[in-house]
Amino acid sequence: MKNVILSLSILTSLLAVSCKKENNVSPQTSAAETTIHVEYRVQSESGNVEILYSQPNEDGVFETESETINRTYYSINFDCKKGNYLMVEAANVLPARKTVHVSIYVNGELFKEAFSYDPSQKAIASGNY
């Protein structure tokens, strides 16, 4: 009987000690309020690619832009609010079996990337961030 009472008292004290409530309050930030730095990178062995990408205009509304570039490396940088659809795509202008690589970096870290080795295929990197 003493063992049962002793066991119950030990169990009760363990439960009382382990049931402490934590009152840690962390600040809440809205996803739409967070500004991020975005960099689109386009690399092409041929050095002659057509690119299509989305970026914010002066009012912060995302628009699609297109360019033909004649370099093996090209980048586009901008800041925007978190929660937008980011997209960059590229393809060789002339049918060439040269690698095209596109990537999206958010705050310096790789978010999405894609490759194309086929002359008729686009390398497309996109996603919501």
C-alpha atoms as a printed R data frame, in Angstrom:
    type eleno elety resid chain resno      x      y       z
1   ATOM     1    CA   MET     A     1  0.000  0.000   0.000
2   ATOM     2    CA   LYS     A     2  2.879  2.335   0.798
3   ATOM     3    CA   ASN     A     3  4.310  1.684  -2.686
4   ATOM     4    CA   VAL     A     4  0.994  2.622  -4.345
5   ATOM     5    CA   ILE     A     5  0.744  5.869  -2.368
6   ATOM     6    CA   LEU     A     6  4.387  6.678  -3.079
7   ATOM     7    CA   SER     A     7  3.921  5.964  -6.810
8   ATOM     8    CA   LEU     A     8  0.796  8.153  -6.955
9   ATOM     9    CA   SER     A     9  2.507 11.044  -5.225
10  ATOM    10    CA   ILE     A    10  5.537 10.825  -7.566
11  ATOM    11    CA   LEU     A    11  3.234 10.687 -10.601
12  ATOM    12    CA   THR     A    12  1.241 13.680  -9.363
13  ATOM    13    CA   SER     A    13  4.370 15.772  -8.805
14  ATOM    14    CA   LEU     A    14  5.749 14.851 -12.248
15  ATOM    15    CA   LEU     A    15  2.508 15.914 -13.897
16  ATOM    16    CA   ALA     A    16  2.444 19.197 -11.990
17  ATOM    17    CA   VAL     A    17  6.029 20.026 -12.979
18  ATOM    18    CA   SER     A    18  5.653 19.091 -16.654
19  ATOM    19    CA   CYS     A    19  2.438 21.059 -17.252
20  ATOM    20    CA   LYS     A    20  3.870 24.567 -17.233
21  ATOM    21    CA   LYS     A    21  2.328 26.887 -19.782
22  ATOM    22    CA   GLU     A    22  4.689 28.912 -21.952
23  ATOM    23    CA   ASN     A    23  3.794 32.525 -22.544
24  ATOM    24    CA   ASN     A    24  6.177 33.267 -25.400
25  ATOM    25    CA   VAL     A    25  4.591 35.776 -27.729
26  ATOM    26    CA   SER     A    26  6.319 36.226 -31.060
27  ATOM    27    CA   PRO     A    27  5.541 39.203 -33.249
28  ATOM    28    CA   GLN     A    28  3.283 38.403 -36.188
29  ATOM    29    CA   THR     A    29  4.104 39.909 -39.572
30  ATOM    30    CA   SER     A    30  1.788 39.726 -42.512
31  ATOM    31    CA   ALA     A    31  3.193 37.986 -45.593
32  ATOM    32    CA   ALA     A    32  2.081 40.911 -47.747
33  ATOM    33    CA   GLU     A    33  4.090 43.354 -45.607
34  ATOM    34    CA   THR     A    34  7.428 41.620 -46.101
35  ATOM    35    CA   THR     A    35  9.677 43.042 -48.810
36  ATOM    36    CA   ILE     A    36 11.933 40.591 -50.643
37  ATOM    37    CA   HIS     A    37 14.838 41.059 -53.066
38  ATOM    38    CA   VAL     A    38 14.439 39.057 -56.288
39  ATOM    39    CA   GLU     A    39 17.108 38.301 -58.876
40  ATOM    40    CA   TYR     A    40 16.416 36.502 -62.146
41  ATOM    41    CA   ARG     A    41 19.527 34.989 -63.740
42  ATOM    42    CA   VAL     A    42 19.768 33.832 -67.337
43  ATOM    43    CA   GLN     A    43 22.796 31.921 -68.599
44  ATOM    44    CA   SER     A    44 23.184 30.733 -72.176
45  ATOM    45    CA   GLU     A    45 26.045 29.042 -73.986
46  ATOM    46    CA   SER     A    46 24.886 30.531 -77.290
47  ATOM    47    CA   GLY     A    47 24.776 34.091 -75.972
48  ATOM    48    CA   ASN     A    48 21.663 34.816 -78.035
49  ATOM    49    CA   VAL     A    49 18.408 34.142 -76.187
50  ATOM    50    CA   GLU     A    50 14.927 35.514 -75.895
51  ATOM    51    CA   ILE     A    51 13.701 35.952 -72.336
52  ATOM    52    CA   LEU     A    52 10.296 36.522 -70.794
53  ATOM    53    CA   TYR     A    53  9.902 37.521 -67.143
54  ATOM    54    CA   SER     A    54  7.503 39.098 -64.662
55  ATOM    55    CA   GLN     A    55  8.409 42.096 -62.548
56  ATOM    56    CA   PRO     A    56  6.566 44.910 -60.765
57  ATOM    57    CA   ASN     A    57  5.915 48.204 -62.528
58  ATOM    58    CA   GLU     A    58  6.115 51.597 -60.787
59  ATOM    59    CA   ASP     A    59  2.768 50.928 -59.061
60  ATOM    60    CA   GLY     A    60  3.911 47.520 -57.775
61  ATOM    61    CA   VAL     A    61  1.685 45.604 -60.212
62  ATOM    62    CA   PHE     A    62  3.438 42.657 -61.883
63  ATOM    63    CA   GLU     A    63  3.756 42.814 -65.654
64  ATOM    64    CA   THR     A    64  5.371 40.490 -68.183
65  ATOM    65    CA   GLU     A    65  8.378 41.828 -70.085
66  ATOM    66    CA   SER     A    66 10.316 40.305 -72.960
67  ATOM    67    CA   GLU     A    67 13.805 40.972 -74.295
68  ATOM    68    CA   THR     A    68 16.326 39.468 -76.645
69  ATOM    69    CA   ILE     A    69 19.781 39.421 -75.121
70  ATOM    70    CA   ASN     A    70 23.126 38.746 -76.738
71  ATOM    71    CA   ARG     A    71 25.199 37.795 -73.720
72  ATOM    72    CA   THR     A    72 26.048 34.535 -72.027
73  ATOM    73    CA   TYR     A    73 24.941 35.936 -68.631
74  ATOM    74    CA   TYR     A    74 22.159 38.390 -67.784
75  ATOM    75    CA   SER     A    75 20.404 39.286 -64.528
76  ATOM    76    CA   ILE     A    76 17.368 41.314 -63.503
77  ATOM    77    CA   ASN     A    77 17.005 42.616 -59.936
78  ATOM    78    CA   PHE     A    78 14.080 44.178 -58.110
79  ATOM    79    CA   ASP     A    79 12.405 44.417 -54.718
80  ATOM    80    CA   CYS     A    80  8.753 43.531 -54.192
81  ATOM    81    CA   LYS     A    81  6.281 42.421 -51.556
82  ATOM    82    CA   LYS     A    82  6.213 38.769 -50.566
83  ATOM    83    CA   GLY     A    83  3.360 36.694 -52.009
84  ATOM    84    CA   ASN     A    84  3.838 37.311 -55.748
85  ATOM    85    CA   TYR     A    85  4.149 34.945 -58.688
86  ATOM    86    CA   LEU     A    86  7.742 35.049 -59.937
87  ATOM    87    CA   MET     A    87  8.594 33.825 -63.443
88  ATOM    88    CA   VAL     A    88 11.529 33.848 -65.843
89  ATOM    89    CA   GLU     A    89 11.893 31.827 -69.023
90  ATOM    90    CA   ALA     A    90 14.449 31.747 -71.823
91  ATOM    91    CA   ALA     A    91 15.126 29.974 -75.107
92  ATOM    92    CA   ASN     A    92 17.808 30.183 -77.773
93  ATOM    93    CA   VAL     A    93 16.874 32.549 -80.590
94  ATOM    94    CA   LEU     A    94 18.396 30.311 -83.246
95  ATOM    95    CA   PRO     A    95 17.883 26.562 -83.107
96  ATOM    96    CA   ALA     A    96 21.027 25.538 -81.283
97  ATOM    97    CA   ARG     A    97 21.829 22.663 -78.982
98  ATOM    98    CA   LYS     A    98 23.282 25.037 -76.421
99  ATOM    99    CA   THR     A    99 22.296 24.941 -72.759
100 ATOM   100    CA   VAL     A   100 19.977 27.624 -71.403
101 ATOM   101    CA   HIS     A   101 19.766 27.992 -67.607
102 ATOM   102    CA   VAL     A   102 17.333 30.257 -65.744
103 ATOM   103    CA   SER     A   103 17.121 30.731 -61.993
104 ATOM   104    CA   ILE     A   104 15.268 32.793 -59.426
105 ATOM   105    CA   TYR     A   105 17.037 33.929 -56.279
106 ATOM   106    CA   VAL     A   106 15.072 35.406 -53.380
107 ATOM   107    CA   ASN     A   107 17.079 37.267 -50.756
108 ATOM   108    CA   GLY     A   108 20.246 35.669 -52.130
109 ATOM   109    CA   GLU     A   109 19.011 32.067 -51.918
110 ATOM   110    CA   LEU     A   110 18.057 29.856 -54.850
111 ATOM   111    CA   PHE     A   111 14.263 29.571 -55.106
112 ATOM   112    CA   LYS     A   112 13.677 27.926 -58.519
113 ATOM   113    CA   GLU     A   113 15.760 26.948 -61.528
114 ATOM   114    CA   ALA     A   114 15.364 25.225 -64.885
115 ATOM   115    CA   PHE     A   115 17.514 24.052 -67.786
116 ATOM   116    CA   SER     A   116 16.856 23.468 -71.459
117 ATOM   117    CA   TYR     A   117 19.071 21.511 -73.828
118 ATOM   118    CA   ASP     A   118 16.568 21.161 -76.681
119 ATOM   119    CA   PRO     A   119 16.398 23.962 -79.280
120 ATOM   120    CA   SER     A   120 12.592 23.858 -79.287
121 ATOM   121    CA   GLN     A   121 12.192 23.944 -75.497
122 ATOM   122    CA   LYS     A   122 12.165 26.888 -73.095
123 ATOM   123    CA   ALA     A   123 13.805 26.831 -69.685
124 ATOM   124    CA   ILE     A   124 11.076 28.045 -67.301
125 ATOM   125    CA   ALA     A   125 11.471 28.803 -63.592
126 ATOM   126    CA   SER     A   126  8.399 30.032 -61.750
127 ATOM   127    CA   GLY     A   127  6.491 29.919 -58.494
128 ATOM   128    CA   ASN     A   128  4.726 31.887 -55.791
129 ATOM   129    CA   TYR     A   129  6.947 33.345 -53.105
